[in-house]
Amino acid sequence: MDIKTLETAMHQFVESKGWYQPDSPHPQTPKNLAISLVLEASEVLEHFQWGDSAPDKQELAGELADVLLYLLQLASLHEIDLGQAVMDKLDINHGRSWEK
């Protein structure tokens, strides 16, 4: 499955809940999405709080999906091609060194 398909499905879901409406109780502003992204990432971290592996793979998958959904939405609202951004960042990282 490609990123564009996921992005389209995400927008359809958000629109179906009315969250893009100005009077939404869950306004999808960039600030709110960034906060939600970090909160969901923290929920991923909870799975590793007491060990090096997640005890429930299905629950971890759900949290990772939440992170991806917020990331896709935030990138889309800023007209960022996330796939291209990843490739650009990998190009930059290939030229970096993490040696001390």
C-alpha positions as CSV (number, residue, x, y, z in Angstrom):
1,M,0.0,0.0,0.0
2,D,1.4,3.4,-0.9
3,I,1.4,6.6,1.2
4,K,-1.2,8.4,-1.1
5,T,-3.7,5.6,-0.5
6,L,-3.2,5.9,3.3
7,E,-3.4,9.7,3.1
8,T,-6.7,9.5,1.2
9,A,-8.2,7.0,3.6
10,M,-7.1,9.2,6.6
11,H,-8.7,12.3,5.1
12,Q,-11.9,10.4,4.4
13,F,-12.1,9.2,8.0
14,V,-11.4,12.7,9.4
15,E,-14.0,14.2,7.1
16,S,-16.6,11.6,8.0
17,K,-16.2,12.5,11.7
18,G,-16.6,16.2,10.9
19,W,-13.3,17.1,12.4
20,Y,-12.4,19.5,9.5
21,Q,-15.5,21.6,10.3
22,P,-14.8,25.0,11.9
23,D,-17.0,24.1,14.9
24,S,-15.5,20.7,15.5
25,P,-14.8,19.7,19.1
26,H,-11.6,18.2,17.7
27,P,-10.2,20.9,15.4
28,Q,-7.5,19.5,13.1
29,T,-5.1,22.5,13.4
30,P,-1.4,21.9,12.8
31,K,-0.7,22.6,16.5
32,N,-3.3,20.1,17.7
33,L,-2.1,17.5,15.2
34,A,1.6,18.0,16.4
35,I,0.5,17.6,20.0
36,S,-1.5,14.5,19.1
37,L,1.4,13.0,17.2
38,V,3.7,13.4,20.3
39,L,1.0,12.0,22.6
40,E,0.5,8.9,20.4
41,A,4.3,8.5,20.2
42,S,4.4,8.4,24.0
43,E,1.8,5.6,23.9
44,V,4.2,3.7,21.7
45,L,6.9,4.2,24.3
46,E,4.6,2.8,27.1
47,H,4.9,-0.6,25.4
48,F,8.6,-0.7,26.2
49,Q,8.4,0.9,29.7
50,W,9.4,-2.3,31.5
51,G,11.2,-4.3,28.9
52,D,13.0,-4.4,25.5
53,S,10.1,-5.8,23.6
54,A,6.4,-5.0,23.4
55,P,4.2,-7.6,25.2
56,D,1.3,-7.2,22.8
57,K,2.2,-6.8,19.1
58,Q,-1.4,-6.0,18.1
59,E,-1.7,-3.1,20.6
60,L,1.7,-1.8,19.5
61,A,0.6,-2.0,15.9
62,G,-2.5,0.2,16.7
63,E,-0.3,2.8,18.4
64,L,2.1,2.9,15.5
65,A,-0.9,3.3,13.2
66,D,-2.1,6.3,15.3
67,V,1.4,7.9,15.0
68,L,1.4,7.4,11.2
69,L,-2.1,8.8,10.8
70,Y,-1.2,12.0,12.6
71,L,2.1,12.2,10.7
72,L,0.3,11.8,7.4
73,Q,-2.3,14.4,8.2
74,L,0.2,17.0,9.4
75,A,2.3,16.5,6.3
76,S,-0.7,16.6,4.0
77,L,-2.1,19.8,5.5
78,H,1.4,21.4,5.0
79,E,1.5,20.1,1.4
80,I,4.6,18.0,2.2
81,D,5.2,14.9,0.1
82,L,6.2,12.7,2.9
83,G,7.7,10.0,0.7
84,Q,9.9,12.6,-1.0
85,A,10.8,14.1,2.4
86,V,12.0,10.7,3.6
87,M,14.1,10.2,0.5
88,D,15.6,13.7,0.8
89,K,16.4,13.1,4.5
90,L,18.0,9.7,3.7
91,D,20.2,11.5,1.2
92,I,21.3,14.0,3.8
93,N,21.8,11.3,6.4
94,H,24.1,9.3,4.0
95,G,26.5,12.3,4.1
96,R,26.4,12.6,7.9
97,S,28.6,10.9,10.4
98,W,27.6,9.9,13.9
99,E,31.1,9.1,15.0
100,K,32.5,10.8,18.0
